[in-house]
Amino acid sequence: MTPRTSTLLSTLALAAVLAGCSSPVKLDEPAPVESREPASAASQPGAGAGATATGTPQSQVSTVDLERQRAAEEQARLAASLPRSLYFDFDSYVVRAEDRPALEGYARLLTAQTGRKMALEGHADERGGREYNLALGQKRAEAVSSALELLGVNRSQLEAVSFGEERPADPGHDEAAWAKNRRVDLKDR
Amino acid sequence: MSRRVLPRRQFLAAASGLAVLPAWAQFRVEIAGIGMRQIPLAVASFRDELSSGVPVSEVVRADLLRSGLFRLIEAPDAMDERSQPVLADWRARGADALVAGSVSRLADGRLDVRHKLWDAVKGEELIGRSQTVLPADLRLAAHRVADEIHENLTGERGVFSTRITYVVQQGPRYSLVVTDADGENAQVALNSPDPIISPAWSPDGKSLAYVSFESRKAVVWVQDTQTGQRRMLANFRGSNSAPAWAPDGNSLALALSRDGLTQIYSIPAAGGEPQRLTSSRAIDTEPVYTADGQQIYFVSDRGGGPQIYRMPAAGGRAERVSFDGDYNISPSVSPDGRSLAYISRVSGGAFKLMTLEVASGTVRTLTSTRDDESPSFAPNGRLIVYSTRADGRDVLMTTTLDGRIKTRLLTSGADVREPAWGPFGR
């Protein structure tokens, strides 16, 4: 490298530094806040422009774990495929045999994601007293809760509650409507 | 259909998203039994009652008529409590008794309501009385006049000045309403987008306990009706429901599922740690205290279907009380403790209001309807209020214990249910 070219480079470097210094600093703007974005977002190509601002160390390497990613996708698929309600026979709080796979699915989800919490909302059809129906709905919700606990789910992830006959899925007054109303709704909390 | 402009108050309520109470009138006599002895009585218009805003004598007459125990005889207008009626003349006109009175405004704005009751048979004055009330309590004063007449002529305390609470549902809106015992003067204690069930009066008539689903589960609240102040009484894991006040007002029995199955507990009225009263492997719910506070009636399906049981108020050995039929729920104990009103599923799947004489086990059906629910005794034990279904709606009715006289709260456009008759006094 000739002295001339070296002088030229240092001039350019200085200009760059000066240009950097001359960029106006707005004192009335709030100080930058540390970004809480997940590492995966920061490691996306093209996110480099904001790298210094978000405080990601330049030497960081983020791991993409395809196995975990696939498991998460699978869980999301599983969650979407599971029925939101389980139905019960008249005067019964026994989980039907045909609902076993659904329960196993929920158990897999809840044991894989121990931070996940669900409300099990029991319901009864309109026949009979409101308080007794509330207790019947509760018993149905407890039955689903017990079944999930037997499949390894931690009890603290579940709360069995009841709406009795107060929130029918079908407002009708015949057996077809009642069959839809004797149910436990599984809801994320 | 008529299109009329909403009155300003209703319009504001609608605009602000509050439930507007449906139009309704008082409890009207629907079925009057025949062959009953009715006391013939004349109630004169109270002097100056028209300027007071409440037709006092009309309220009194309507109360007495509704009880089914009285028959009204025309009375002249020009009378008040200072009149000196010739009782022999009234006797000749067929009246056993005569009432007259007046309403006058005092300097401080309050009203002085006076009345006198004469016994035309014995030819003597029975009572003379004066009540000083706020203008807003004039209807209450009229109900008290009717109560006194009832007590003097029948020997039993009237319940006209008591109150009833119930739940109104209009589409997705729920209201807890308090009315006079005649169904008039409806006031909303709570509006909610979520269901409300099982209201229960405190023994002093000042607070209501009820179950609200506003937090996506059944939670028991207690609310002061006068101030509207409310607090959570029981919000444990699972469902919290079926509150019933102990007669001393210091604690409540209720149904909790905190330990898995729905069981009966008692909890201090101020809140705190519940004490478990039943330990069964079945559903135990709907506790109610006897008036002496010694025992609790409740519903349990420990024997299969739901039946009514009785146990000591502190818990302990329970004995079955209902035996007819395979589904007996919702007990209400008469004030003298001698009978229960409850709901029984009878053949054909109908749910009927029944009474059970505890000592003899005699069961009696009181209605011809199919969907009776939630019976509640009046504090004098002579009437029961309950809900049933008529014309596709939940409606409220009252019945005498012999089933002979029934009244219905006329409502339109709403379901009305879960009635609870308040205590004497307020």
Contacts between the chains, C-beta under 8 A, distances in Angstrom:
chain1	res1	chain2	res2	distance
A	119	B	216	7.0
A	119	B	217	7.8
A	121	B	216	7.9
A	127	B	349	7.4
A	127	B	351	7.7
A	128	B	327	6.9
A	128	B	329	6.9
A	128	B	345	7.2
A	128	B	351	7.0
A	129	B	286	7.4
A	129	B	299	7.9
A	129	B	306	8.0
A	129	B	329	4.2
A	129	B	330	5.0
A	129	B	343	6.2
A	129	B	351	8.0
A	129	B	373	6.5
A	129	B	374	7.7
A	130	B	197	5.2
A	130	B	198	7.2
A	130	B	373	7.2
A	130	B	374	7.6
A	130	B	418	7.2
A	131	B	197	7.3
A	131	B	198	6.1
A	131	B	241	6.1
A	131	B	242	4.9
A	131	B	255	7.1
A	131	B	285	5.3
A	131	B	286	5.0
A	131	B	299	7.6
A	131	B	329	7.6
A	131	B	330	7.1
A	132	B	283	7.2
A	132	B	285	6.4
A	132	B	286	7.1
A	132	B	299	6.2
A	132	B	306	5.5
A	132	B	329	5.1
A	132	B	330	7.9
A	134	B	197	7.5
A	134	B	211	8.0
A	134	B	218	6.2
A	134	B	239	6.1
A	134	B	241	5.5
A	134	B	242	7.9
A	134	B	262	7.8
A	134	B	285	7.6
A	135	B	239	7.5
A	135	B	241	7.9
A	135	B	255	6.8
A	135	B	257	7.6
A	135	B	262	4.1
A	135	B	283	4.3
A	135	B	285	4.9
A	136	B	283	7.2
A	138	B	238	6.4
A	138	B	239	4.8
A	138	B	257	4.9
A	138	B	262	5.5
A	139	B	261	7.0
A	139	B	262	7.2
A	139	B	283	6.4
A	142	B	238	7.8
A	142	B	257	7.1
A	142	B	260	5.9
A	142	B	261	7.1
A	159	B	217	7.7
A	159	B	237	6.3
A	159	B	238	7.1
A	160	B	238	5.9
A	160	B	257	7.3
A	161	B	216	7.2
A	161	B	217	3.9
A	161	B	218	7.0
A	161	B	238	6.2
A	161	B	239	5.9
A	162	B	217	7.7
A	162	B	218	6.5
A	162	B	238	7.9
A	162	B	239	4.8
A	162	B	257	7.6
A	163	B	195	7.4
A	163	B	213	6.5
A	163	B	218	7.7
A	164	B	197	7.6
A	164	B	218	7.8
A	166	B	195	3.9
A	166	B	197	6.9
A	166	B	213	6.4
A	167	B	195	7.1
A	167	B	213	8.0
